[in-house]
């Protein structure tokens, strides 16, 4: 049984895939950790910006939701993935001129930490916030 179809669109090779049971389970795990506003973006009831998309990718990767990450980026939000790629290429060109490679790494790590903290702060339950702050070793005093 085929799980996907391959097609070409605007210079991008796209994989049209069916949502697997693993993807559904991972999506449900993510949605349980999301505020209504975040759920609405994932469900396309609210507009998601490129920055929102980048934050979601960071969180999904950090949570280890690999199957859902593929579906989320390559199936649900293909256009945002293309836009993020363009933005990152432009940003990389500017940063490479201004900073040493090790400086860039610290800047990306700081942004990554901020995305995780923002995600934890929006979680609907205090017990979730506490648990994930411990998992990601985020200091309660500094957040």
N, C-alpha and C positions, 0 to 999 in steps of 0.2 A: 504494500500500500504506500502510495506516495505521500510524503509529509510536506512537500513544498514544490513550488514552480519557480523556475528562474526566468527573469526577463530583464531587458535592457531599457533604461530610461535616462535621458539627459546625461549620458556619459557615465552612469552608475549602473552596476550590475546589481539587480535587486532580487531577493529571494522572497517569494510570496509563500508563506508557510502557514500551516494549520497550527492552532494553539494546542500544544500537547498537555497531558495531565500534569506533568512537572511544571510547565509554564503557568498553568492555572493555579496550582498550589503555591508557587512562588509569588504570583500576583496577589493572591489572597493574603499571604503573609505580609507583603508590603502594605496593602490597603488597611490591614488591621492596625498598622503603626502610623497611619496618616490621618491628619485632620480633614475635615470636610472639604476645605479649600484645596488641599493636595489631591484628595480623591477626585474632585471635580476636574482638575487638570489632567489626571491620568485617564479619566473616562471621557475626556474631550468635551466636557460641559462648560469648561472655563478655558480661556486661551492660555496656552503655555508658551512662554518666551524661550529664546535660545538659552538664556541664563538659567531659567527654570529647568529646562531639559538637561543642561550640563550638571546642575545640582542633583537632579534625579539619577542621572547616570552614575555619579559619584556615590550616592547612597546605595543604589542597587548593587553596584560592584562591591562596596564595603560590606554589605549584608550577605554577600556570597550568592546572590540570586542570578547565577550565570545564564540559565535557560531563559529566564524572563528578560534579562538584559538584551539578549539577541532579539527577542520578539519586540520588546519595547522600542529599541533603537532602529531596527531594520524593517519592522512591519508597521508599528503604530505611528511612529513619528519620523518617517524617512526624510521628509523635507527639513525638519529641525536638525537631523543628523548631518545633512549636507551643509546647512547654514553654520552649524557648529564647526564643522571641518574648515570652512572658509574663514570663520572668525579666528580659529586657532592658528591657521596658517598666517593670517595677517598679524596676529599678536606675536607669533614666533619671530617673524621677520623684524618687527620693531624691537622685541626684547633681545634678540641675538646681537643687535647693534649696540644696545645700551649696557648689557650686563654679561658677566662671565657665566658659563654654564652652571657652575655650582650655585650662583645667586638665583638663577632661574628655578632650580630645584627647590630651594627654600621658599620662594614665592608661591610655587604650585602647592607645596605642602601646607603652607599657611591657608591658602584658599580652600584646599581640601578639608582641613580641620574645621574651617568656618562653615562649610556646607554641612558637615556631620553635626555640628553643634546646632545649626538652624533646624535641621531635621528633627533632632531630639527635642528641641524646645516646642515644636509644633505637635508632638505626639499627644494624643487625646487623654491618656491616662498617666497619672503621676508614677505609678508602678513601672510603666514602660520607660518613662524618662529616667528613673533611677537605675533600672536594669541596664539600659543601653549606655548610660554615662559610665557605669562600672565596666561594661564590656569594652568600650572604646577608651577607657581610662581618662575620662574628662573630669577635671577637678571641679567640684561643686562650687567652690569659692570663686573661681575665675569665670564662671559661665552664667 
